Amino acid sequence: MSQLAGKKILLGISGSIAAYKAAFLTRLLIKHNAEVQVLMTPSAMSFISPLTLSTLSKRPVYTDVIGAEGWNNHVEIGLWADALVLAPVTANTLSKLASGQSDNMLVASYLSARCPVFIAPAMDLDMWKHPATRRNVALLEGAGNHFLEVGYGELASGLIGEGRMAEPEEILTRLESFFGQQQDLVGKKVLITAGPTFEPIDPVRFIGNRSSGKMGIALAISAARRGAMVRLVLGPTSLTVSHPNIEVVRVQTAREMFNASCEGFENIDLAILAAAVADYRPKDQASEKIKKSGNALQLELVQNPDIAATLGKMKKAGQILVGFALETQNEEAHARAKLERKNLDMIVLNSLRDPGAGFNHDTNRIRILHRENNKTADFELKSKAAVAEDILDSVLHYYLT
Ligand code: C5P
């Protein structure tokens, strides 16, 4: 029997040419014995008729908060659903979701829903790449919404690129695996470090790096969804995270990250150290902005504490420690040396040589190196959310029984 049998799915459709795919999705969901309630934005109706969708879903379609039959209760509908699936989501609707502008039934129901939300964007390639869209996606991801990756191909504009809505079958598979997913980290306490550190030179300047924190945040969200209680020690990033199972501790420097990570480590079952910690910091921080003088300026740097190595020493039987390695040469040998030196159980290797992997990308390609038996496992290029699932699956499979 399908994982979707008996599930109540709220399907929100916005005004994109891809709206026709929502009819196929409705049909698939009904075939898998889900109950489907369709919501449409006013502009979605220019692309597909509510009659088509009400016929397929066997329910009246809601198109506005105040409809022909009177007040449509978005709060009640939001609470009714086991999952809210928004497909397709235009750049405009994405922006409304991100800012909470609830001037239609779809956004009002989104704000009222307490269930998991799946978002399948569809737009032209330049709209998809635009910084405004990137910011909205990051914000909505940080709020715990599940994104369905856009496809690459010919778009309605005739241009070729990224922006096609995920196919109905992909959305169905994602929902099935979500409902089939076990809460396999319930009762576990997880520590995750993420993002860069900023080491002050003076009140204005710092030494930092290009880490965005995306990989660590994806790990925190996946672990929380799987039932773990997560402490996310997060270096400076504009990304936001909110999930009832995630405690976010924001830090600036490596020493602050070190203190926040060591505190309460004895109660942690699994620590994943995804932060890009500065190895060195300026020995002294100038209290005033350093003035330009002469041709050169010398900064004396001193070593920062190594969080991974320290936790590796503190580690007791049953505690699992996972590190990351970002290498540019001799990747595997360097990563394996770190695994040993820092007393890690597993290290996730990503190479800067791989296009689409590493800092600031939404995707990553990883190789996992295990301490035991020198085992390695290679993974495809995937979204960071999917990579996070792979990492947690590996930890569970090998270490947490
Ligand atoms: O030595 P390297 O920085 O390449 O090691 C990478 C791993 O060690 C990552 O998991 C990183 O988060 C962790 N690390 C740390 N504290 C440091 C330096 C690195 O926890 N000071």
Residues whose N, C-alpha, C, O or C-beta is under 5 A from the ligand:
A	BS01	C5P	L273 A274 A275 A276 V277 A278 N304 P305 D306 I307 A308 V322 G323 F324 A325
